Amino acid sequence: MVKTFACSFTATNLNARSGISSVVDQLRSLGIPGARVDEVQIALTEAVNNVVEHAYKSAYPGDVRIRAELYPERLWISIQDAGVPFAKGELPEGKPADISVPVESMPEGGFGWFLIRELASQVQYERSEGNNNLSLCFEIKVTSPSAEV
């Protein structure tokens, strides 16, 4: 049996924090191991912050919709927004930053897509009907017998 839940919010920093917290609370209540929930939270936070900072950067903040589908051994999280699409319709590569440079030359950003790609087992993106649709898959083992899926 698949367990699903969803939330939506206006793409502001404060609302993003509340929306992500809501998803994380749901995941914990479903018996997903804490360390895995923490990893999902990191990837989800990076992805949603990209929507807030980049997709709606030049427009009034629109809505962000998050949908989670928990299967017996995997979790799919879908993030949808009506913001600006990715350049060339493709996700950033997510290469690790060069940290062998002097501290003052280290980049301040650019780590998010690397983290997302490292933590998720699959990352999919499509632009459809004016919406960005990002799907992240995480391998999961539910630990709580009461939360069997």
C-alpha positions as CSV (number, residue, x, y, z in Angstrom):
1,M,0.0,0.0,0.0
2,V,1.3,3.5,-0.9
3,K,1.0,6.3,1.6
4,T,0.7,9.7,0.1
5,F,0.4,13.3,1.4
6,A,0.9,16.7,0.0
7,C,1.3,20.4,1.0
8,S,1.4,23.7,-0.8
9,F,2.6,27.1,0.1
10,T,3.6,30.5,-1.4
11,A,7.3,30.5,-2.3
12,T,8.8,32.7,0.5
13,N,11.6,31.7,2.8
14,L,9.3,31.5,5.8
15,N,6.6,29.5,4.1
16,A,9.2,27.2,2.6
17,R,10.5,26.4,6.1
18,S,7.0,25.6,7.3
19,G,6.2,23.5,4.3
20,I,9.5,21.5,4.6
21,S,8.9,21.0,8.3
22,S,5.4,19.7,7.6
23,V,6.8,17.1,5.2
24,V,9.6,16.1,7.6
25,D,7.1,15.6,10.4
26,Q,4.9,13.4,8.2
27,L,7.9,11.3,7.2
28,R,9.0,10.8,10.8
29,S,5.4,9.8,11.7
30,L,5.5,7.1,9.0
31,G,8.4,5.3,10.6
32,I,11.2,6.3,8.2
33,P,14.6,6.1,10.1
34,G,15.7,9.4,11.5
35,A,19.0,9.6,9.6
36,R,17.2,9.0,6.3
37,V,14.6,11.7,7.1
38,D,17.5,14.1,7.8
39,E,19.0,13.3,4.3
40,V,15.6,13.8,2.6
41,Q,15.2,17.1,4.5
42,I,18.6,18.3,3.2
43,A,17.8,17.5,-0.4
44,L,14.2,18.8,-0.1
45,T,15.4,22.1,1.5
46,E,18.0,22.6,-1.3
47,A,15.4,22.0,-4.0
48,V,12.7,24.2,-2.4
49,N,15.2,27.0,-1.7
50,N,16.1,26.9,-5.4
51,V,12.5,27.4,-6.3
52,V,12.2,30.4,-3.9
53,E,15.5,32.0,-4.9
54,H,15.6,31.2,-8.6
55,A,12.3,30.0,-10.1
56,Y,10.4,33.0,-8.7
57,K,13.3,35.4,-8.6
58,S,11.9,37.9,-11.1
59,A,8.2,37.4,-10.4
60,Y,5.8,37.6,-7.6
61,P,6.2,34.4,-5.5
62,G,3.9,31.8,-6.7
63,D,2.9,28.5,-5.2
64,V,5.1,25.5,-4.5
65,R,3.4,22.1,-4.3
66,I,5.0,19.1,-2.6
67,R,3.7,15.6,-2.9
68,A,5.2,12.5,-1.2
69,E,4.5,8.9,-2.1
70,L,5.9,6.3,0.3
71,Y,6.2,2.8,-1.2
72,P,7.6,-0.2,0.8
73,E,11.2,0.6,-0.1
74,R,11.3,4.0,-1.7
75,L,10.0,7.5,-1.3
76,W,9.1,9.8,-4.2
77,I,9.0,13.5,-3.5
78,S,7.6,15.7,-6.3
79,I,8.0,19.5,-6.2
80,Q,6.0,21.6,-8.6
81,D,6.1,25.3,-9.3
82,A,5.1,27.7,-12.1
83,G,8.4,29.7,-12.0
84,V,11.1,30.2,-14.6
85,P,12.2,26.9,-16.2
86,F,15.8,25.6,-16.0
87,A,18.1,26.8,-18.7
88,K,17.8,24.6,-21.8
89,G,15.2,22.5,-19.8
90,E,17.9,20.7,-18.0
91,L,18.9,20.4,-14.4
92,P,22.3,21.7,-13.3
93,E,25.0,19.0,-13.4
94,G,25.8,19.2,-9.7
95,K,29.5,18.8,-9.8
96,P,31.3,18.9,-6.4
97,A,32.9,22.3,-5.8
98,D,36.7,22.6,-6.0
99,I,37.7,22.9,-2.3
100,S,41.4,22.8,-3.0
101,V,41.4,26.6,-3.6
102,P,42.2,29.2,-0.9
103,V,39.4,30.0,1.5
104,E,38.8,33.4,0.0
105,S,38.3,31.8,-3.4
106,M,35.7,29.2,-2.3
107,P,32.3,29.6,-3.9
108,E,29.5,30.7,-1.6
109,G,26.9,28.6,-3.4
110,G,26.6,25.9,-6.0
111,F,26.7,22.9,-3.5
112,G,22.9,22.3,-3.6
113,W,22.6,20.2,-6.8
114,F,25.6,18.1,-5.8
115,L,23.9,17.4,-2.4
116,I,20.6,16.6,-4.1
117,R,22.2,14.2,-6.5
118,E,24.2,12.5,-3.8
119,L,21.3,12.0,-1.4
120,A,18.6,11.0,-3.9
121,S,18.8,7.7,-5.9
122,Q,17.0,9.3,-8.8
123,V,16.4,12.9,-9.9
124,Q,13.9,13.7,-12.7
125,Y,12.8,17.0,-14.2
126,E,10.3,18.0,-16.8
127,R,8.6,21.3,-17.8
128,S,5.0,20.7,-18.5
129,E,2.0,23.0,-19.0
130,G,4.0,26.0,-17.6
131,N,5.2,24.1,-14.5
132,N,8.5,22.8,-13.3
133,N,8.2,19.3,-12.1
134,L,11.1,17.9,-10.1
135,S,10.9,14.4,-8.7
136,L,13.4,13.0,-6.2
137,C,13.5,9.3,-5.2
138,F,15.0,8.0,-2.0
139,E,15.6,4.4,-1.0
140,I,13.8,3.8,2.3
141,K,13.4,1.1,4.9
142,V,10.4,1.7,7.2
143,T,11.2,0.7,10.8
144,S,8.0,1.0,12.6
145,P,5.7,-2.1,12.4
146,S,2.7,0.2,12.8
147,A,3.7,2.1,9.7
148,E,3.8,-0.8,7.3
149,V,3.3,0.2,3.7
